[in-house]
């Protein structure tokens, strides 16, 4: 596998987006497809290298970018976890779109283009499909859910009120308790506050030790995240996705983000009701949020590849 670093200007007007392109070791003029990974909250794209290596071994080109306020796209340590209060959701979506254009421009227009969004990235992907879904061959939505819209409205209102008084970079324990901080309560006898991401203590410890992971979002970040999720879970917007784009939902059945599978099924039902012709769901028994990092992750990798093959990709 060959890895190439890419960089481009963010739509926030200030940041430079860091991206990676993974290519199969045996280069062919026409790869099997391009898979763009859209990563989750408070993490970075290097964590997806094992999955990218697997996809590359199957003949795919893989690309991914660190979002604004994440990984190497953050201008400083203080920027980790911060997304602009105003228009932050648009920045996330359009930065993803710019990488799509960069990656797609390297290959024939006949090469299938696939999106794989995890967690926050799944909501970016769901919103992206309503704006830029034309030409997407398939999308995999990993670790997603169908959050309470009243709770999302509360979180957005609280974030904006606090930002008005203390600035958009302020970190609020109260707002965090409505968001990512709430998930730790779902795991009985948890050893750490982030046991909800994986059943594997080594994965949890590595996440905690990683200086680019786990930052509490600023209120600007939470305002953007709640706005994004409200858009992604809006039934009226689901109808804007091209109906011939097949969707695969994958999640652990012990993932609190997806309400242990119930929220995943609700999300899938919304897309079926919106007229999407192919919507599949695969829940993994005993797995938590990061199914790509759980024991048995190889089965998830293989299932994603097999599903893409079943869709002619």
Buried (B, 14 or more C-beta within 10 A) or exposed (E): BEEEEBEBEBBBEEBEBBBBBBBBEEEEEEBBBBBBBBBBBBBBBBBBBEBBBBBBBBBBBBBBBBBBBBBBBBBEEEBBBBBBBBBBBBBBBBBBBBBBEBBBEEBEEEBBBBBBBBBBBBBBBBBBBBBBBEEBBBBBBBBBBBBEEEBBEBBBEBBBBBBEEEEBBBBBEEBBEBBBBBBBEBBEEEEBBBBBBBBBEEBBBBBEEBEBBBBBBBBBBBBBBBBBBBBBBBEEBBBEBBEEBBBBBBBBBBBBBBBBBEBBBBBBEBBEEBEBEBBBBBBBEEBBBBBBBBEEBEBBBEBBBEBBEEBEB
